[in-house]
Amino acid sequence: MLTHSYQFLSFLNILLGFTMLVLGAIEWQKRKKTSAWLLLLVALFSWFVGIYRMTI
């Protein structure tokens, strides 16, 4: 952000989505369904934003 280069921001958003997906799977195995669903929704939203920003 200091250099005003937002070139890799979309890729970081997609990586954040993968991280949230893994955390959601871990929570699902711990039988914490509510937090697992929330993490999965955040992962989907993060992927949507990342892919959307790549196409603009």
Backbone torsions as a table, in degrees:
resi	resn	phi	psi	omega
1	MET	NA	-25.0	179.4
2	LEU	-71.1	-28.9	-179.7
3	THR	-94.6	-2.9	-177.5
4	HIS	60.0	32.9	176.2
5	SER	-108.2	109.8	-177.9
6	TYR	-105.4	29.7	-174.2
7	GLN	-64.2	-40.6	-173.9
8	PHE	-100.7	6.8	-176.6
9	LEU	-64.7	-37.5	179.1
10	SER	-65.5	-42.2	179.1
11	PHE	-65.5	-37.9	177.4
12	LEU	-66.0	-35.4	177.1
13	ASN	-64.9	-40.7	178.4
14	ILE	-67.3	-40.2	176.1
15	LEU	-64.4	-36.3	175.4
16	LEU	-62.8	-38.3	176.8
17	GLY	-61.9	-42.3	177.3
18	PHE	-64.0	-37.5	177.7
19	THR	-64.1	-43.5	178.3
20	MET	-65.4	-34.0	177.2
21	LEU	-64.6	-43.7	178.7
22	VAL	-65.2	-43.4	178.1
23	LEU	-63.4	-37.3	176.8
24	GLY	-64.1	-39.3	177.9
25	ALA	-66.2	-38.0	177.6
26	ILE	-65.3	-43.8	178.4
27	GLU	-65.0	-34.8	178.9
28	TRP	-64.2	-39.5	178.7
29	GLN	-68.9	-27.6	177.9
30	LYS	-81.6	1.4	179.9
31	ARG	68.6	27.0	174.7
32	LYS	-101.4	81.5	-170.9
33	LYS	-67.6	-37.6	-176.4
34	THR	-64.5	-49.2	179.7
35	SER	-68.9	-30.5	177.5
36	ALA	-65.8	-44.8	178.3
37	TRP	-63.8	-39.4	178.9
38	LEU	-63.4	-43.9	178.7
39	LEU	-65.4	-37.1	178.0
40	LEU	-66.9	-39.3	176.8
41	LEU	-65.6	-39.2	177.1
42	VAL	-65.0	-38.6	177.8
43	ALA	-63.0	-44.5	178.8
44	LEU	-63.4	-41.8	178.9
45	PHE	-64.9	-40.9	179.3
46	SER	-64.0	-41.1	176.5
47	TRP	-64.4	-42.1	179.1
48	PHE	-59.9	-47.0	-179.7
49	VAL	-65.1	-41.8	-179.7
50	GLY	-63.7	-44.6	179.8
51	ILE	-70.3	-38.4	178.5
52	TYR	-62.3	-42.6	-179.6
53	ARG	-69.9	-26.2	177.6
54	MET	-72.2	-29.3	-176.5
55	THR	-86.0	-13.8	-179.8
56	ILE	-81.8	NA	NA
